[in-house]
Protein backbone atom coordinates (compact mmCIF):
# COMPACT_ATOMS: atom_id res chain seq x y z
CA UNK A 1 0.00 0.00 0.00
CA UNK A 2 1.51 3.30 -1.06
CA UNK A 3 -1.06 5.58 0.56
CA UNK A 4 -0.62 6.79 4.11
CA UNK A 5 -3.40 6.06 6.56
CA UNK A 6 -5.29 9.03 7.97
CA UNK A 7 -7.47 8.05 10.98
CA UNK A 8 -9.62 11.16 10.49
CA UNK A 9 -10.63 9.86 7.05
CA UNK A 10 -11.85 6.51 8.44
CA UNK A 11 -15.52 7.46 8.51
CA UNK A 12 -18.97 6.27 7.71
CA UNK A 13 -20.76 7.64 4.65
CA UNK A 14 -21.28 11.37 4.52
CA UNK A 15 -24.10 12.45 6.84
CA UNK A 16 -27.46 13.27 5.42
CA UNK A 17 -29.61 16.03 6.83
CA UNK A 18 -33.33 16.42 7.46
CA UNK A 19 -33.87 17.88 3.99
CA UNK A 20 -32.31 14.75 2.45
CA UNK A 21 -34.79 12.30 4.04
CA UNK A 22 -38.02 11.10 2.40
CA UNK A 23 -41.30 9.72 3.73
CA UNK A 24 -41.45 5.99 3.00
CA UNK A 25 -37.69 5.57 3.19
CA UNK A 26 -36.65 2.37 4.99
CA UNK A 27 -33.60 1.65 7.11
CA UNK A 28 -32.95 -2.02 7.72
CA UNK A 29 -31.71 -3.51 10.98
CA UNK A 30 -29.89 -6.87 11.04
CA UNK A 31 -32.18 -9.83 11.69
CA UNK A 32 -31.95 -11.64 15.01
CA UNK A 33 -32.98 -15.12 16.06
CA UNK A 34 -34.22 -14.91 19.63
CA UNK A 35 -32.37 -17.28 21.97
CA UNK A 36 -32.59 -18.25 25.62
CA UNK A 37 -29.52 -16.04 26.12
CA UNK A 38 -31.48 -12.97 24.93
CA UNK A 39 -34.23 -13.78 27.41
CA UNK A 40 -31.78 -14.32 30.30
CA UNK A 41 -29.85 -11.13 29.54
CA UNK A 42 -33.01 -9.02 29.41
CA UNK A 43 -34.42 -10.58 32.58
CA UNK A 44 -31.17 -9.81 34.39
CA UNK A 45 -31.04 -6.24 33.08
CA UNK A 46 -34.71 -5.40 33.64
CA UNK A 47 -35.17 -7.34 36.91
CA UNK A 48 -38.58 -8.43 35.58
CA UNK A 49 -39.23 -11.65 37.44
CA UNK A 50 -42.60 -12.59 36.00
CA UNK A 51 -42.45 -16.33 35.17
CA UNK A 52 -44.10 -15.80 31.76
CA UNK A 53 -40.69 -14.54 30.55
CA UNK A 54 -38.42 -17.32 31.87
CA UNK A 55 -40.29 -20.35 33.31
CA UNK A 56 -40.96 -22.93 30.57
CA UNK A 57 -43.39 -25.04 32.63
CA UNK A 58 -45.36 -21.98 33.76
CA UNK A 59 -45.73 -20.97 30.10
CA UNK A 60 -46.71 -24.45 28.90
CA UNK A 61 -49.40 -24.66 31.60
CA UNK A 62 -50.87 -21.52 30.03
CA UNK A 63 -50.77 -22.79 26.45
CA UNK A 64 -47.52 -21.23 25.28
CA UNK A 65 -44.71 -23.29 23.70
CA UNK A 66 -42.11 -21.50 25.81
CA UNK A 67 -41.27 -18.18 27.49
CA UNK A 68 -42.65 -14.99 25.93
CA UNK A 69 -40.26 -12.17 25.16
CA UNK A 70 -40.89 -9.02 27.16
CA UNK A 71 -42.21 -6.22 24.93
CA UNK A 72 -39.35 -3.89 25.81
CA UNK A 73 -36.91 -6.70 25.04
CA UNK A 74 -38.25 -6.78 21.49
CA UNK A 75 -38.26 -2.99 21.21
CA UNK A 76 -34.51 -3.01 21.84
CA UNK A 77 -34.07 -4.59 18.41
CA UNK A 78 -35.75 -1.59 16.74
CA UNK A 79 -33.37 1.05 18.13
CA UNK A 80 -32.35 3.63 15.53
CA UNK A 81 -28.73 3.09 16.52
CA UNK A 82 -29.00 -0.56 15.50
CA UNK A 83 -29.93 0.41 11.94
CA UNK A 84 -28.20 2.16 9.09
CA UNK A 85 -30.41 5.18 9.90
CA UNK A 86 -27.96 6.27 12.59
CA UNK A 87 -25.11 6.04 10.08
CA UNK A 88 -27.10 7.93 7.45
CA UNK A 89 -27.90 10.92 9.66
CA UNK A 90 -24.67 10.90 11.69
CA UNK A 91 -24.26 14.10 13.70
CA UNK A 92 -27.71 15.35 12.63
CA UNK A 93 -29.34 12.87 15.04
CA UNK A 94 -29.81 14.87 18.22
CA UNK A 95 -32.39 13.11 20.38
CA UNK A 96 -34.90 10.29 20.68
CA UNK A 97 -37.92 12.09 22.11
CA UNK A 98 -40.95 9.81 22.01
CA UNK A 99 -41.98 6.18 21.65
CA UNK A 100 -45.23 4.22 21.62
CA UNK A 101 -45.85 0.56 20.91
CA UNK A 102 -48.50 -1.97 20.09
CA UNK A 103 -47.59 -5.61 20.68
CA UNK A 104 -49.66 -7.76 18.34
CA UNK A 105 -48.30 -11.28 18.83
CA UNK A 106 -45.92 -13.10 21.18
CA UNK A 107 -42.26 -13.72 20.39
CA UNK A 108 -40.67 -16.94 21.62
CA UNK A 109 -37.12 -18.32 21.66
CA UNK A 110 -36.26 -19.52 18.15
CA UNK A 111 -38.27 -16.78 16.39
CA UNK A 112 -36.27 -14.75 13.89
CA UNK A 113 -37.09 -11.04 13.79
CA UNK A 114 -36.54 -8.75 10.81
CA UNK A 115 -36.68 -5.19 12.17
CA UNK A 116 -36.56 -1.98 10.17
CA UNK A 117 -37.34 1.70 10.57
CA UNK A 118 -39.63 3.36 8.03
CA UNK A 119 -40.05 7.13 7.89
CA UNK A 120 -43.79 7.88 8.09
CA UNK A 121 -43.70 11.66 8.63
CA UNK A 122 -41.28 14.56 8.42
CA UNK A 123 -42.12 17.70 10.43
CA UNK A 124 -40.00 20.58 9.08
CA UNK A 125 -40.85 23.09 11.83
CA UNK A 126 -39.00 20.97 14.39
CA UNK A 127 -36.89 18.83 12.02
CA UNK A 128 -38.63 15.80 13.49
CA UNK A 129 -38.54 12.40 11.82
CA UNK A 130 -41.41 10.06 12.78
CA UNK A 131 -40.90 6.40 12.04
CA UNK A 132 -42.59 3.08 12.55
CA UNK A 133 -40.89 -0.24 13.12
CA UNK A 134 -42.81 -3.18 11.72
CA UNK A 135 -41.13 -6.26 13.11
CA UNK A 136 -42.13 -9.46 11.33
CA UNK A 137 -41.11 -12.87 12.60
CA UNK A 138 -40.49 -15.74 10.19
CA UNK A 139 -41.33 -18.52 12.62
CA UNK A 140 -45.00 -17.75 13.28
CA UNK A 141 -45.54 -14.63 11.21
CA UNK A 142 -45.72 -12.38 14.24
CA UNK A 143 -45.83 -8.65 13.53
CA UNK A 144 -44.94 -5.81 15.87
CA UNK A 145 -45.64 -2.16 15.21
N, C-alpha and C positions, 0 to 999 in steps of 0.2 A: 504494500500500500504506500503510495507516494504522498498522499494527502495527510496533513496533520489533523489530529482530532481536536475539536473545539467543544468542550462540554456544554457551553451555552447554546450550541446549535443542535444539541440532542433533544429535540422537542416533539411534541405531538403535532398533528396538523394545525395549521393556522386557525385561530379562534374565529368563530362566527359570532355575529351580534344579533340582537333582537330582530333587526330589519331583515336579516338573512334567513330567518326561520319561516316555515309555511305550515298552515293548518293542514292536518292529515299526514304530516311527515312522521315517520316511524324510526325509533331508535331501538335496536335489538339488544337484548341482554342474554348472555350465555345461558343455555339450558342447564337445568340441575335435576338430577335424580335424587329424590328425598331418601335419606338413609336414617337408620337408628341413631347414628352419630349426630345428625342435624337436630333430631328431637332431643337428645341428651344435652347437647350444647345449649339449645334454647331454654330448656327447662332449668339448667344450671344458671344461666344468665338472668332469666326472668324471675326465678324463684316461684314460678307457677307450679303448684303441687297437685293440681286437679288430676285424678287418675285417668281421665279420658285422654290425656296427652302422653302417658307413659306406661300404663298398666294394661298389658295385652288381655288378660283374663277379664278385667273390668269392662273393657271395650267389647269383647266377644259376647259377654253376658247381655250387652245392650244392642247386639246386632251388627256391630262393626267388625271388619276383618282384622283390625289392629288399631293402634293409637291414632288419634286425629291430630294433625298439625294445628298448633295454635295459630289463629288468624294473623297475629303480629309476626309470627315466625315466617309466614308466607309473604307478608308485606316486605320483609327484609330483602327478598329477592327482586323486588321492583324498584329498589333505590336508584335514583338518577345516577349516582356515582358508580353503579355497577354496569351502566350502559355506556354506549358510545356517545350519548347525549352530553355527558360531562366533558368528554374530550372535545366535542364539537363546539361547545360554548366557552370552554376554558375559563379565563378570568372574568367573563361576563356573568357567570353564575354567582349570584350574591347570596341568596338565601332560599331556604325551603320554608314556606310560610303557612301551608295549610294542607290537610290530608283528610279524606273521608273514604270509607270502604264499604263494600257490600260483599259478603262471603256467600257464594251461591251453592257450593258443594264442598264436601270434605276432601282433604288431601291426606293420604296415608303413606307410610314408608314404601318405597318402590315406585311411587308416581314420579313421572318426569314432567317438569314444568318448563314452559317456554315463554318467559316474560318479555315484555317490550313496553316502551313508552310511546304513546301516540299523541301528538299535539292536537288538541281539540279546540283551543281558543287562544288568541293572542290579543292582549289588552294593551294597546300602545300608550295610554295615559300613564300607566304604571310599569310599563315594560314587563308585564306578567305573562308567563307561559303557563297555560292550563293543559294538563295532560291526563290521559287515562291509561291504565295498565291492565289490559285484558291478559289473563294468565291461564291459558289452556293447559290441560294435563293430558298426555297421550294414553295413560293407563285406563282411565275411566271417563275420559272426556269431561273433566271438571273444568269449569270456567270461573275465573275470579275477576271482578271489576273493581 
